[in-house]
């Protein structure tokens, strides 16, 4: 049986040898390099199954290596090895695509468990690809195989066999209900009901009845008994969409139901019991909603077990055209049109536009094009003016808007003014450091190093 190939990027020879000895019981092929240049060459020449990556190397940072892996869309799990002093950087690396991190010095058991788990997660994903659970650029209703989406697929697969609650966050239009259906489809409850209830769309006075049901005569208009969502979802999955919009009083009843598995219908004293797996979703930051007093803290900790963040479409550049082609094919079929492709100028426009409405906005734009036009190719002049105008306006004013900021011009060290400008650019790019680096014409690792230095100076 072929051994898994591990690349350990560590410039301290004694530490590398120690960690290699820790991994010997796993029967792995461990390759050690001490520089970033050697690491990149190894990745290009013989793709490893897993990388153990030190963040501080003699010739470059681990973030630059991680950036290369992400840019080339290489599917290699990366475990960051970091000292306590660079914890913030390690967490940023997770957001940037790393799978996990370990704090040095690392114990043997912890290293073996983390490596073994990462290899098993990759193996599971590869098996699902072979068995066509993930087929080409499609997975359980999703389209796209960008690195952010691969992480989403990995979490869905890992959570599929569990009853643990999944909490999906992401901007409007990113596909939170598609994600919930994917979790259900991948689970062993896939032959049982999937029921979704939108907590923001139902009036406050009716949502308890929608959730738990009611008996005849419970309130004006209750002319017969009615099943609630929890009863209909028995043995299956219940999705609570826009959960943070739920009334606080009902949140306490929901918490009691989650804790006991029992509930009462509106107007009844009889207790019912069901077996339901919960999937929650919101376009808010649930922890911020807790801090603002709009979401119960005890309910948050009960439900926020397996978080899944759905990336916005602007962070899925490799997926945009795949999604657009799929939408075009379906919409053309529905509308009886022959459109089947996009011109190069439209592809360029779609890839550079920010898509604030995400996939839902892309769907609406393509339907507008198909309904109002004919032909086999979507050309630039067919695209709604609002999309072209926003892009042109953005390109014209982007640099001025990025750097427009109130600066206190009293004499201060240069690094403070540099920090103000860089933070302004990062905010403009919705927190994306790689995109901010592109605007500033520097590498992402330069920004990471500056942030680390600024934090040190701030604490001095």
Backbone torsions as a table, in degrees:
resi	resn	phi	psi	omega
1	UNK	NA	133.4	-177.0
2	UNK	-67.6	132.9	179.6
3	UNK	-76.8	145.2	173.3
4	UNK	-68.5	136.5	-177.0
5	UNK	-97.8	119.9	-178.9
6	UNK	-109.5	134.6	172.8
7	UNK	-107.4	118.3	176.3
8	UNK	-104.7	117.6	-179.9
9	UNK	-103.2	98.2	-174.2
10	UNK	-148.1	122.9	-174.3
11	UNK	-86.9	-11.8	177.1
12	UNK	-92.4	110.1	-171.6
13	UNK	-59.5	-41.7	-177.5
14	UNK	-65.6	-40.2	178.6
15	UNK	-67.1	-43.3	179.2
16	UNK	-59.7	-43.8	179.6
17	UNK	-64.5	-39.8	178.9
18	UNK	-62.8	-47.8	-178.6
19	UNK	-67.1	-33.1	176.3
20	UNK	-64.0	-39.0	177.9
21	UNK	-66.7	-34.7	176.6
22	UNK	-60.6	-35.3	-174.7
23	UNK	-86.5	-6.4	-176.0
24	UNK	-57.3	-35.7	178.3
25	UNK	-63.4	-20.1	-178.3
26	UNK	-83.4	-4.9	178.1
27	UNK	55.7	57.3	-179.8
28	UNK	-109.2	158.9	173.7
29	UNK	-95.1	94.8	-174.2
30	UNK	-94.6	121.5	178.2
31	UNK	-111.5	131.0	-176.1
32	UNK	-112.3	131.5	171.2
33	UNK	-129.7	155.1	-174.6
34	UNK	-111.2	-3.4	-179.6
35	UNK	-133.5	161.2	177.4
36	UNK	-66.7	-36.7	179.6
37	UNK	-60.9	-44.2	178.0
38	UNK	-64.7	-38.0	179.9
39	UNK	-62.9	-47.3	-179.6
40	UNK	-62.3	-39.5	178.3
41	UNK	-63.9	-42.2	-180.0
42	UNK	-63.5	-42.6	-179.2
43	UNK	-63.0	-40.8	179.9
44	UNK	-68.9	-40.7	-173.6
45	UNK	-78.6	-42.5	-177.7
46	UNK	-148.0	94.8	-174.5
47	UNK	-55.1	119.3	179.5
48	UNK	-77.6	166.8	177.7
49	UNK	-83.8	-20.9	-179.1
50	UNK	-162.1	147.9	178.7
51	UNK	-122.2	128.9	169.3
52	UNK	-99.9	113.9	-165.6
53	UNK	-121.3	119.0	172.4
54	UNK	-77.8	139.8	-177.6
55	UNK	-77.4	-27.9	-177.0
56	UNK	-110.8	112.9	-179.3
57	UNK	-123.1	162.2	-175.8
58	UNK	-62.8	-34.4	-172.6
59	UNK	-109.7	-16.0	178.8
60	UNK	-162.8	178.7	178.3
61	UNK	-99.9	159.6	175.1
62	UNK	-61.6	-29.4	179.5
63	UNK	-63.6	-32.9	178.0
64	UNK	-68.1	-38.3	176.9
65	UNK	-66.7	-42.8	177.6
66	UNK	-61.9	-38.6	177.9
67	UNK	-63.6	-38.8	177.7
68	UNK	-64.1	-44.5	-179.8
69	UNK	-60.5	-42.4	-179.7
70	UNK	-68.1	-43.0	-178.7
71	UNK	-62.0	-40.7	-178.1
72	UNK	-84.2	-0.6	178.4
73	UNK	56.7	43.4	179.5
74	UNK	-90.4	128.0	-176.2
75	UNK	-88.9	80.0	176.3
76	UNK	-126.1	123.3	173.1
77	UNK	-65.7	135.3	-178.7
78	UNK	-120.6	127.8	174.6
79	UNK	-108.8	121.0	-179.4
80	UNK	-81.5	134.9	174.7
81	UNK	-108.8	119.5	-173.1
82	UNK	-142.5	153.2	173.2
83	UNK	-85.8	167.0	-177.4
84	UNK	-56.1	-35.1	-174.9
85	UNK	-66.4	-16.4	-178.4
86	UNK	-116.4	30.0	-179.3
87	UNK	-59.0	-44.0	179.6
88	UNK	-59.8	-38.8	179.0
89	UNK	-67.3	-36.6	178.5
90	UNK	-65.1	-40.8	178.7
91	UNK	-65.8	-38.6	176.2
92	UNK	-63.9	-35.1	178.2
93	UNK	-64.5	-36.9	176.4
94	UNK	-60.9	-44.9	178.8
95	UNK	-64.4	-27.1	-176.6
96	UNK	-88.1	-3.2	174.9
97	UNK	131.2	-11.2	177.3
98	UNK	-67.3	150.7	-176.3
99	UNK	-86.9	-33.9	-176.5
100	UNK	-160.9	172.4	174.0
101	UNK	-142.4	154.3	178.0
102	UNK	-126.8	140.3	179.0
103	UNK	-94.1	126.5	177.6
104	UNK	-85.6	143.7	-2.4
105	UNK	-71.5	142.9	-173.3
106	UNK	-108.4	135.6	177.4
107	UNK	-75.1	152.8	-175.4
108	UNK	-59.8	-47.3	-177.6
109	UNK	-62.6	-42.5	-179.1
110	UNK	-62.6	-43.1	178.9
111	UNK	-62.6	-46.6	-178.2
112	UNK	-64.5	-42.1	-179.2
113	UNK	-63.6	-45.3	-177.9
114	UNK	-65.0	-44.2	179.2
115	UNK	-64.7	-45.2	-178.9
116	UNK	-61.3	-43.5	-179.6
117	UNK	-63.6	-43.7	-179.4
118	UNK	-63.2	-40.1	178.8
119	UNK	-67.5	-38.2	178.6
120	UNK	-67.5	-40.3	178.6
121	UNK	-60.7	-43.0	179.4
122	UNK	-66.1	-40.1	-179.8
123	UNK	-63.3	-40.5	178.5
124	UNK	-61.9	-45.0	-179.8
125	UNK	-63.5	-42.1	179.0
126	UNK	-64.3	-39.9	177.7
127	UNK	-61.6	-40.2	-179.6
128	UNK	-67.9	-32.5	175.7
129	UNK	-64.7	-44.3	-177.9
130	UNK	-66.0	-35.8	-179.0
131	UNK	-87.8	8.6	175.2
132	UNK	66.8	21.3	165.7
133	UNK	-65.7	-37.6	172.4
134	UNK	-113.2	113.4	-173.8
135	UNK	-118.0	111.8	-178.0
136	UNK	61.7	-123.7	-178.5
137	UNK	-98.4	17.0	-177.8
138	UNK	-118.8	145.4	177.8
139	UNK	-152.7	114.8	173.0
140	UNK	44.8	45.6	178.8
141	UNK	96.1	-18.2	176.1
142	UNK	-85.2	153.5	172.5
143	UNK	-123.9	132.3	178.4
144	UNK	123.8	143.3	-177.8
145	UNK	-130.4	30.0	177.0
146	UNK	-67.0	162.5	-178.1
147	UNK	-58.8	-43.2	177.7
148	UNK	-59.1	-36.2	-179.7
149	UNK	-76.8	-31.7	175.3
150	UNK	-59.8	-37.7	177.7
151	UNK	-65.6	-39.8	176.6
152	UNK	-60.9	-46.4	179.9
153	UNK	-61.7	-39.9	-178.6
154	UNK	-62.2	-43.6	-179.4
155	UNK	-66.4	-41.6	178.9
156	UNK	-59.1	-46.3	179.4
157	UNK	-63.1	-42.2	-178.8
158	UNK	-66.0	-33.3	-176.9
159	UNK	-88.5	-7.6	-170.7
160	UNK	-61.3	-35.7	-175.5
161	UNK	-87.5	-1.7	-175.9
162	UNK	-100.4	162.3	173.1
163	UNK	-99.3	-0.8	-176.4
164	UNK	-58.9	145.7	-179.2
165	UNK	-70.2	134.9	176.5
166	UNK	-102.7	133.1	-179.9
167	UNK	-118.7	111.0	-175.7
168	UNK	-98.6	128.0	174.6
169	UNK	-123.5	157.9	-179.4
170	UNK	158.7	161.1	-180.0
171	UNK	-64.4	161.4	175.5
172	UNK	-59.4	136.4	176.4
173	UNK	88.7	5.2	-179.1
174	UNK	-87.2	-10.3	175.7
175	UNK	101.2	41.4	-177.4
176	UNK	-67.1	-37.4	178.3
177	UNK	-70.7	-35.3	174.8
178	UNK	-59.8	-41.2	179.1
179	UNK	-64.3	-43.9	179.1
180	UNK	-61.7	-42.6	178.0
181	UNK	-64.7	-33.7	178.0
182	UNK	-66.8	-41.8	177.2
183	UNK	-60.7	-44.5	179.2
184	UNK	-63.8	-44.8	-177.3
185	UNK	-64.8	-32.1	-179.2
186	UNK	-82.6	-10.8	-176.2
187	UNK	-90.1	171.1	177.9
188	UNK	-80.4	5.2	174.9
189	UNK	-98.1	10.6	-171.6
190	UNK	-64.3	-16.0	177.6
191	UNK	-96.9	7.2	178.1
192	UNK	-109.5	172.4	-173.1
193	UNK	-65.5	145.1	167.4
194	UNK	-115.2	115.0	-177.6
195	UNK	-118.1	128.1	179.0
196	UNK	-115.5	135.7	178.1
197	UNK	-130.6	129.6	-179.0
198	UNK	-94.7	108.9	-174.7
199	UNK	-69.3	-18.3	-179.4
200	UNK	-90.4	-20.3	-173.8
201	UNK	-91.4	-11.5	-175.5
202	UNK	-105.1	131.9	178.8
203	UNK	-55.2	146.1	-176.5
204	UNK	-52.2	-40.4	-175.5
205	UNK	-76.0	-11.8	-178.2
206	UNK	-108.3	-14.1	-170.9
207	UNK	-67.5	-32.4	178.4
208	UNK	-64.1	-40.0	177.4
209	UNK	-66.7	-39.8	178.0
210	UNK	-62.6	-36.9	-176.4
211	UNK	-79.3	-50.5	-173.4
212	UNK	-105.9	-10.1	-177.8
213	UNK	85.8	174.4	177.5
214	UNK	-147.9	164.9	176.0
215	UNK	-104.0	161.3	-179.8
216	UNK	-56.6	131.1	178.4
217	UNK	83.8	5.5	-178.0
218	UNK	-64.2	-31.4	178.3
219	UNK	-159.1	169.4	-179.6
220	UNK	-58.6	123.9	-179.3
221	UNK	100.0	-9.4	178.5
222	UNK	-84.4	82.6	-172.9
223	UNK	-86.9	-7.0	177.9
224	UNK	-158.1	166.2	175.6
225	UNK	-64.9	149.1	-179.6
226	UNK	-140.7	133.3	176.3
227	UNK	-74.2	144.0	174.8
228	UNK	-96.7	174.4	-177.6
229	UNK	-61.5	-37.0	-177.4
230	UNK	-66.5	-35.0	179.0
231	UNK	-72.5	-40.2	179.6
232	UNK	-67.5	-25.8	-178.5
233	UNK	-92.1	6.9	-177.7
234	UNK	-53.8	131.9	-177.2
235	UNK	72.3	-1.8	-178.6
236	UNK	-118.7	-140.0	-173.7
237	UNK	-126.2	136.3	177.0
238	UNK	-116.6	121.0	177.1
239	UNK	-99.6	126.2	175.4
240	UNK	-106.6	97.1	-177.2
241	UNK	-84.5	145.9	-177.1
242	UNK	50.1	49.0	-175.3
243	UNK	-59.0	-34.9	-176.8
244	UNK	-66.2	-11.6	177.0
245	UNK	-85.2	-6.0	-178.0
246	UNK	-68.9	140.6	178.6
247	UNK	-59.5	141.1	-176.3
248	UNK	-59.3	-37.5	179.2
249	UNK	-63.0	-41.1	179.6
250	UNK	-72.3	-29.3	175.7
251	UNK	-58.7	-37.8	179.5
252	UNK	-67.8	-36.6	177.2
253	UNK	-69.7	-37.6	177.6
254	UNK	-64.1	-41.3	178.5
255	UNK	-60.5	-43.4	179.8
256	UNK	-63.8	-39.6	178.4
257	UNK	-64.3	-43.1	179.8
258	UNK	-63.0	-40.0	-177.4
259	UNK	-70.8	-36.8	-173.2
260	UNK	-105.6	-22.5	-174.7
261	UNK	75.5	9.0	-179.8
262	UNK	-121.3	156.6	-179.3
263	UNK	-155.3	169.9	174.9
264	UNK	-124.9	139.1	174.8
265	UNK	-71.5	153.8	177.3
266	UNK	-60.6	127.3	179.1
267	UNK	87.0	4.9	-178.5
268	UNK	-126.7	149.9	175.7
269	UNK	-103.0	-1.8	-179.8
270	UNK	-76.4	140.0	-179.0
271	UNK	-99.1	133.4	179.8
272	UNK	-115.9	154.7	-179.8
273	UNK	-129.6	136.8	178.6
274	UNK	-139.5	164.9	176.2
275	UNK	-117.1	106.7	-173.6
276	UNK	-131.7	139.0	169.1
277	UNK	-98.6	132.3	-177.5
278	UNK	-95.8	138.5	166.9
279	UNK	-127.8	123.7	-178.8
280	UNK	-111.1	154.4	-179.5
281	UNK	-148.7	147.1	176.0
282	UNK	-159.7	152.5	173.8
283	UNK	-97.6	7.4	175.8
284	UNK	-98.4	171.5	169.2
285	UNK	-88.3	108.4	-173.1
286	UNK	-60.6	-34.1	179.9
287	UNK	-67.3	-37.3	176.0
288	UNK	-65.8	-35.8	176.9
289	UNK	-65.4	-34.7	175.1
290	UNK	-63.3	-47.1	-178.4
291	UNK	-63.3	-31.0	179.4
292	UNK	-84.1	-3.1	177.4
293	UNK	81.7	14.0	-178.2
294	UNK	-98.5	-7.9	-179.3
295	UNK	-140.3	130.6	-175.1
296	UNK	-64.6	133.8	-179.2
297	UNK	-65.8	-41.0	-179.3
298	UNK	-66.4	-33.6	177.4
299	UNK	-71.1	-38.2	177.6
300	UNK	-58.0	-50.0	-177.2
301	UNK	-70.7	-23.5	176.2
302	UNK	-74.5	-35.6	-173.3
303	UNK	-98.6	-27.3	-174.6
304	UNK	-83.9	72.2	-175.1
305	UNK	-100.4	-56.7	178.3
306	UNK	-117.3	97.9	-179.3
307	UNK	-80.7	139.7	172.1
308	UNK	-127.3	121.6	175.8
309	UNK	-101.1	122.6	177.3
310	UNK	-90.7	118.0	-176.5
311	UNK	-68.6	146.7	175.1
312	UNK	-67.5	159.3	-175.4
313	UNK	-61.8	-32.1	-179.2
314	UNK	-64.9	-20.7	177.0
315	UNK	-95.6	9.3	-179.3
316	UNK	-124.0	47.7	-172.2
317	UNK	-53.5	-37.6	-178.9
318	UNK	-67.6	-20.4	-175.2
319	UNK	-94.4	-18.9	-169.1
320	UNK	-56.3	-47.7	-175.7
321	UNK	-72.1	-35.6	174.9
322	UNK	-59.2	-44.4	179.1
323	UNK	-65.5	-43.7	-179.1
324	UNK	-61.3	-41.7	178.6
325	UNK	-63.3	-41.3	179.5
326	UNK	-63.9	-43.6	179.0
327	UNK	-65.4	-41.8	-179.9
328	UNK	-60.8	-45.7	-179.4
329	UNK	-60.9	-45.0	-179.1
330	UNK	-68.0	-44.5	-177.7
331	UNK	-66.7	-41.5	178.6
332	UNK	-61.8	-38.9	178.3
333	UNK	-64.6	-44.4	-179.7
334	UNK	-63.9	-37.3	-175.3
335	UNK	-92.8	-0.6	179.6
336	UNK	69.1	32.9	179.7
337	UNK	-106.9	167.9	-176.8
338	UNK	-105.1	7.0	-176.8
339	UNK	-61.0	131.7	-176.2
340	UNK	-141.4	-4.0	-177.1
341	UNK	-153.6	165.1	177.9
342	UNK	-113.4	145.3	173.8
343	UNK	-70.6	162.6	-179.9
344	UNK	-59.7	-37.7	-178.7
345	UNK	-67.4	-34.6	177.6
346	UNK	-70.5	-41.2	177.6
347	UNK	-59.8	-44.1	179.2
348	UNK	-63.1	-41.8	179.1
349	UNK	-62.9	-48.9	-178.7
350	UNK	-60.4	-37.8	-177.7
351	UNK	-74.6	-25.2	-177.3
352	UNK	-96.9	-15.9	-179.9
353	UNK	-74.4	148.1	-172.7
354	UNK	-82.8	-15.5	177.9
355	UNK	47.8	64.6	179.2
356	UNK	-61.6	-25.9	177.4
357	UNK	-92.1	3.9	175.6
358	UNK	59.7	-146.4	-173.6
359	UNK	-61.8	-34.4	-180.0
360	UNK	-62.8	-40.6	177.5
361	UNK	-65.7	-41.6	178.2
362	UNK	-60.6	-41.4	177.3
363	UNK	-59.7	-45.9	-177.7
364	UNK	-65.2	-40.1	179.7
365	UNK	-63.5	-45.6	-178.3
366	UNK	-68.0	-38.1	176.8
367	UNK	-63.4	-40.4	177.0
368	UNK	-58.4	-44.6	-179.4
369	UNK	-63.6	-46.5	-175.9
370	UNK	-66.7	-42.0	-176.9
371	UNK	-67.9	-38.8	-172.0
372	UNK	-93.5	-3.8	-174.7
373	UNK	-135.3	168.2	177.4
374	UNK	-131.4	172.7	-179.2
375	UNK	111.2	177.0	-178.3
376	UNK	-97.9	-21.8	-177.1
377	UNK	-117.0	136.4	174.0
378	UNK	-82.5	117.2	-178.5
379	UNK	-104.6	166.2	-173.5
380	UNK	-58.4	-38.7	-177.2
381	UNK	-69.2	-15.8	178.2
382	UNK	-80.6	-20.1	-176.8
383	UNK	-68.5	134.6	179.4
384	UNK	-51.9	140.0	-176.2
385	UNK	-59.3	-32.7	-177.6
386	UNK	-59.2	-35.7	179.7
387	UNK	-72.8	-47.1	-179.7
388	UNK	-64.6	-40.3	-177.5
389	UNK	-66.7	-42.1	179.9
390	UNK	-62.9	-40.7	-179.3
391	UNK	-67.0	-45.4	-178.9
392	UNK	-63.5	-40.5	178.8
393	UNK	-65.4	-40.2	179.5
394	UNK	-61.5	-46.2	-178.4
395	UNK	-64.8	-33.8	-176.7
396	UNK	-72.6	-37.9	-171.7
397	UNK	-109.7	0.2	-171.6
398	UNK	-56.6	-51.7	-175.8
399	UNK	-63.6	-40.1	179.1
400	UNK	-65.3	-43.0	-178.2
401	UNK	-66.1	-37.4	-178.9
402	UNK	-59.2	-44.7	-170.4
403	UNK	-95.9	0.4	178.0
404	UNK	-73.7	112.9	-178.8
405	UNK	-158.3	154.0	176.9
406	UNK	-85.3	116.7	-178.9
407	UNK	-117.2	132.3	174.3
408	UNK	-77.5	112.9	-173.1
409	UNK	-89.6	18.3	168.8
410	UNK	-66.2	154.3	-173.2
411	UNK	-68.1	123.0	179.5
412	UNK	-141.1	165.3	176.5
413	UNK	-60.0	148.4	-176.5
414	UNK	-58.1	-35.6	-175.5
415	UNK	-63.4	-27.2	180.0
416	UNK	-68.3	-43.6	178.0
417	UNK	-66.2	-37.9	176.8
418	UNK	-61.6	-42.3	179.3
419	UNK	-61.2	-42.3	-179.7
420	UNK	-61.1	-46.8	-178.2
421	UNK	-64.7	-47.6	-177.7
422	UNK	-63.0	-43.2	179.2
423	UNK	-63.6	-35.1	177.4
424	UNK	-64.3	-42.5	-179.9
425	UNK	-65.9	-43.5	179.2
426	UNK	-60.5	-42.8	178.5
427	UNK	-62.9	-42.0	178.2
428	UNK	-60.1	-32.6	-178.4
429	UNK	-92.4	21.9	177.5
430	UNK	55.9	37.3	175.3
431	UNK	84.6	0.4	-178.3
432	UNK	-83.1	107.5	179.7
433	UNK	-67.9	-41.2	176.6
434	UNK	-58.2	-40.3	179.3
435	UNK	-69.2	-39.5	177.4
436	UNK	-61.6	-41.1	178.9
437	UNK	-62.0	-37.1	179.3
438	UNK	-63.1	-43.5	178.2
439	UNK	-64.2	-39.5	-177.1
440	UNK	-82.7	-6.0	179.5
441	UNK	60.2	43.1	173.9
442	UNK	-134.4	171.8	179.6
443	UNK	-85.1	151.4	177.5
444	UNK	-55.3	-35.5	-178.2
445	UNK	-63.3	-30.7	177.1
446	UNK	-63.7	-42.0	177.9
447	UNK	-65.5	-43.7	179.4
448	UNK	-59.6	-41.9	178.9
449	UNK	-64.2	-40.9	179.5
450	UNK	-64.4	-43.4	179.2
451	UNK	-60.2	-43.2	179.3
452	UNK	-62.3	-43.5	179.2
453	UNK	-66.0	-40.5	178.5
454	UNK	-62.2	-41.5	178.6
455	UNK	-62.4	-38.6	177.7
456	UNK	-64.5	-44.9	-179.8
457	UNK	-64.4	-35.1	-179.6
458	UNK	-65.4	-34.1	-177.1
459	UNK	-88.3	-8.0	-178.5
460	UNK	-74.6	NA	NA
